[in-house]
């Protein structure tokens, strides 16, 4: 850290080398400490403060869930205050399930939620609970594990005729 910011001739001085080497390890320790400390303020990276986040969002701590699922429960509670627009809901479910594609379609008085290639299928129950709490009360919903195909493909087929001749050669020595 310090050595990278100094010219080489300064580091070549014996007293400076000893001083820099002694301070370098202390600075690296402080850097790691503050990096871990700052991670505890973020829901996505917290480990020790997850109970505090659960308490702040009035969530009953469940030690049986994995740390990732506990984080998702906190995020769901946090994102319930967002306006439940289709774009926000698609984005949130996409994050919860780590899915490539999420599309929400309004079919009568029902939402069809198409989820394509979700990596975190164990979080599907959490996503369903989240959607149930934020949807309009009179709408039903159904999660479908596929992607809707709206694009129409136009295929042009042409017929072509050609003549193919076979030739046979014999080589004599």
C-alpha positions in Angstrom: 0.0 0.0 0.0 2.5 2.6 1.1 5.3 1.1 -0.9 3.2 1.3 -4.1 3.0 5.1 -3.7 6.6 5.8 -3.0 9.6 5.9 -5.4 12.0 2.9 -5.2 14.9 4.9 -4.0 13.0 5.8 -0.8 12.2 2.1 -0.1 15.9 1.3 -0.7 16.9 3.4 2.4 17.3 0.9 5.3 15.4 2.9 7.9 12.5 3.7 5.5 12.2 0.1 4.5 11.9 -1.0 8.1 9.4 1.7 8.9 7.3 1.0 5.8 7.2 -2.7 6.3 6.1 -2.3 10.0 3.3 0.2 9.0 2.2 -1.8 6.0 0.9 -4.8 8.0 -1.0 -2.5 10.4 -2.6 -0.6 7.4 -3.6 -3.9 5.8 -5.2 -5.0 9.0 -7.1 -1.7 9.3 -8.2 -1.9 5.7 -9.6 -5.5 6.2 -11.3 -4.5 9.4 -13.1 -1.5 7.9 -14.0 -3.4 4.8 -15.7 -6.1 7.0 -17.2 -3.4 9.2 -18.7 -1.7 6.2 -20.1 -5.0 4.9 -22.2 -5.3 8.0 -24.2 -2.2 7.0 -25.3 -3.8 3.7 -28.2 -6.3 3.6 -26.5 -8.2 0.7 -23.3 -8.8 2.6 -24.1 -8.7 6.4 -23.3 -11.7 8.6 -23.3 -10.6 12.2 -25.9 -7.8 11.9 -28.5 -9.9 10.2 -30.5 -10.2 13.5 -30.4 -6.5 13.8 -31.9 -6.1 10.3 -34.6 -8.7 11.1 -35.4 -6.8 14.2 -35.5 -3.4 12.4 -38.0 -4.8 9.8 -40.1 -6.7 12.4 -39.2 -10.1 11.0 -39.2 -13.2 13.3 -35.7 -14.6 13.1 -35.6 -18.1 11.7 -32.2 -19.8 12.3 -33.2 -22.8 10.1 -33.1 -20.7 6.9 -29.8 -20.1 5.1 -28.2 -16.7 5.4 -29.2 -15.9 1.8 -32.8 -16.7 2.5 -32.8 -14.6 5.6 -31.4 -11.7 3.6 -34.1 -12.2 1.0 -36.8 -12.0 3.6 -35.4 -8.7 4.7 -35.2 -7.4 1.2 -38.8 -8.4 0.6 -40.0 -6.4 3.6 -37.9 -3.5 2.5 -39.2 -3.6 -1.1 -42.9 -3.8 -0.1 -42.8 -0.1 0.2 -42.1 0.3 -3.5 -44.9 1.1 -5.8 -46.1 -2.2 -7.1 -45.7 -1.4 -10.8 -45.2 -4.3 -13.2 -41.6 -3.2 -13.9 -40.8 -3.0 -10.1 -42.4 -6.4 -9.5 -40.6 -8.1 -12.4 -37.3 -6.6 -11.2 -37.8 -7.7 -7.6 -38.8 -11.3 -8.5 -35.9 -11.4 -11.0 -33.5 -10.5 -8.1 -35.2 -12.9 -5.6 -34.9 -15.9 -7.9 -31.8 -14.9 -9.8 -33.7 -15.5 -13.0 -32.7 -14.5 -16.5 -36.2 -13.4 -17.5 -39.4 -12.5 -15.6 -42.5 -11.4 -17.3 -45.8 -10.6 -15.7 -49.0 -10.8 -17.8 -52.4 -9.6 -16.8 -55.0 -12.3 -17.8 -58.5 -11.3 -16.8 -58.3 -11.0 -13.0 -55.1 -13.1 -12.7 -51.4 -12.4 -13.0 -49.3 -15.0 -14.8 -45.7 -14.6 -13.7 -43.4 -16.3 -16.2 -40.0 -17.1 -14.8 -37.3 -18.3 -17.1 -34.3 -20.3 -15.9 -34.3 -19.4 -12.2 -31.1 -20.3 -10.4 -32.6 -20.1 -6.9 -35.6 -22.3 -7.0 -35.5 -22.8 -3.3 -36.6 -19.1 -3.0 -39.7 -19.7 -5.0 -41.9 -19.8 -1.8 -40.4 -16.6 -0.6 -41.1 -14.9 -4.0 -44.7 -16.2 -4.0 -45.3 -14.9 -0.5 -43.8 -11.5 -1.5 -46.1 -11.3 -4.6 -49.1 -12.3 -2.6 -48.5 -9.4 -0.2 -47.9 -6.7 -2.9 -50.5 -7.6 -5.5 -53.9 -6.1 -5.8 -56.1 -8.0 -3.4 -58.7 -9.0 -5.9 -56.2 -10.5 -8.4 -55.1 -14.1 -8.3 -51.6 -15.1 -9.4 -49.8 -18.1 -10.9 -46.1 -18.7 -11.3 -45.1 -20.4 -14.5 -41.6 -21.7 -15.0 -41.2 -20.8 -18.7 -40.8 -17.8 -20.9 -43.8 -16.4 -22.9 -43.1 -16.2 -26.6 -44.7 -13.1 -28.1 -42.5 -12.7 -31.1 -43.8 -13.8 -34.4 -41.2 -15.3 -36.7 -41.8 -15.0 -40.4 -40.1 -17.7 -42.4 -39.6 -17.4 -46.2 -39.2 -20.7 -48.0 -37.9 -20.7 -51.5 -37.5 -23.6 -54.0 -34.4 -23.8 -56.1 -33.6 -26.3 -58.7 -30.1 -27.3 -59.8 -28.5 -30.0 -61.9 -25.9 -32.2 -60.5 -23.6 -34.3 -62.7 -21.5 -37.2 -61.5 -18.3 -38.0 -63.2 -16.3 -41.1 -62.8 -12.5 -41.2 -63.5 -10.2 -44.2 -63.7 -6.5 -43.8 -63.2 -4.3 -46.3 -65.1 -0.6 -46.6 -64.4 
